[in-house]
Amino acid sequence: MGSPPRSRRSRRWRLVSLFGATALAVTAGGALACPAGAAGTNVDFATHCIPPAVAGLPPIDGTTTASVSVDDATPEVGDTVTVTYTVVTPAANNPTALALPADIMTPTGKVTLGGAQSGDVTVTGPKKNDPVPGYGTFPSFSMTGTFTVTSPGQITLSPGDYNIHTSYILELDTPCTVTNPPAPVSQTVTATSTTPVNNRAISLSSASGNPGDSVTVSGRNFTPGAAVTLAGRSGSSQTADTATATASSDGSFSAPITVNDKTTTGIVAYEGSAWSDTAGAGPAAYVVNDTTPVPDGSQKLTTTVKAGTLSMSQAGDSVALSSVDFGQGGASTGTLQTVTVKDFRGGPAGWSLTGKVTDFTGPGAKIDAGKLSWTPSCATKAGSPSTCAAGSAGAVGGSGATLASTPDATAAGGEFTVGAGLSLDVPAFTPPGSYSGVLTLTLS
């Protein structure tokens, strides 16, 4: 027999190079064992997969069977939960007679959170799969990721979109999306909090008044039936202006307080015998007008200084840490992008800048969030009323740590420059590759 016609040879090469690289891209490698913890329920959901255009294949609409498991089904607020998304049965089989080789697919995806906490958890899997025979069923695959619990209550987890990156002749992606999101719930986590969350808040009927004027304080989320003290504040001290209120059955109240002290710069409301930021709310800014009489032959001149906001900006959103050698590991170091905090509120309240980090994920492994430490620094711009204090050096972790802060004071505000040296302690035999985590900064 002679050689096949050129057109047949070209077509076969196209099938080998494109199907071998893309048809398989609707699934990935051998199933991975789930971590010890709570296994999820297998759920079915309609899936729409789009092979790369170069494959010449139409979209694949099918049913995916998947489950979501966690390493801790009863975490506390602040804990980091490891999530494993397992695609038990992908939406499609190998559509060609060509056998596909092992270890060419890298899956990524997301798990959708609902209930007490919302958002998506990014998950990744290793580049590992068994060979797939022609027209054979694609094997299952697993992807892992983590999220930090931020709210108490029941948190639902549903499998979400996934994508398969193939590295076989060509580097290609095949995204598979949930046709009618969200997919059914596969796992439920019940989160608790050992430290009660203080959701108390107050508002004032007026932001200013003359000495002796009454201002109405409205509160919410206080303990139902609790006795509440209303008080003026002058920086970190309480003034003689006080009043009382009783929280209703839904935790709200509305009551007046008469303000006489000209040094009052804010008003607070609290439960118990003394002010506490864990059982109170405020301070809400309040200005006592100067009503001193104008002497004969004089003119009283007034102006208004408008209060601004508390804000922060950063010089960039990515940091490249130094590399380390496989087998040696050690400190992977870098510098946090400079953060500028501007406190132009004009009230007595200070601020706190905190940070927390996710685990660093990479090619089939992760580096625990607790391995990242920082050495904070903070500089105060000349003329600022407040003085910035850097947080303590140490681990950042998933629970978080303080980067910088200023205290409550009679005169507060200013502009501040915050930074930190970063160091990630990489274990000696971490698999080679690129690892990344997300450091989230919160200003309050």
Salt bridges, closest charged atoms under 4 A:
ASP61 OD1 - HIS48 ND1 2.47
ASP120 OD2 - LYS110 NZ 3.66
ASP161 OD2 - LYS110 NZ 3.78
GLU171 OE1 - HIS165 NE2 2.56
ASP173 OD1 - HIS165 ND1 3.11
GLU271 OE2 - ARG200 NE 3.02
ASP343 OD1 - ARG345 NE 2.80
ASP359 OD2 - LYS366 NZ 3.27
GLU415 OE1 - LYS381 NZ 3.61
